[in-house]
């Protein structure tokens, strides 16, 4: 499903956010390869080129940190469009708010299973955008994200398929 006609370009992000997301993209990509055993996107070039490629990827990629109530800390252009958030709104949003209140328990179960196993794939669930638009995410892979020293940075999810739902 196409989300929008004119995607946000990585180069249009604030410079401080670009720098942060270049480093975080490396952690996302390296952790995905380590946990899942394959690449999330085509790798190559320098860290900035890979960050741009992930940001522009035709799949959704989103992550949250390690806070007690985890805050979203990355969303590529597809994620920003799907959740109808600006980059600034995204990085201020508790990740639990991406799911409706009555569906948060199922979401928490998947995150706990991911914490134990390192990654989970094949997950399907319902999410909600900032404006209340509901959609089903399909065949999601969720994985634990760590830095180069193995310190936990949170969890991430990626998926290529979603469908709108009636409100």
C-alpha angles and dihedrals in degrees: 000000000000113000103194142346101238115038123206111259120230090229090060093060117102110274094242091053091047090054092047093047094046089060093041092049089060090053091047094049096042093046091049091052092046096046103034100031099233139067122273092209137002105289126213142103124047128321093268093053091050091048090052091048092051092046091052096040118130089235129076115253120181135158143184134206135242100266119132086253098029117229121212109254103175138027127164122220092274091052093047091052095044094051091037093232135139115230089254092052092046095055090052096049123101105232092229087070090067087075129055114258094250091052099047095094092062089048091051090051091056092047091050091049089050091051089055100042103031094239142014126203134189095043119155123189146146122260136181131220127224090266094050097259107151124215138170117237113210134204094358123183114210120189142174114254122214135172124242090276093053096254113148115252095176134262136306138199134202134184139160100203133064136147133205118249132206112262 
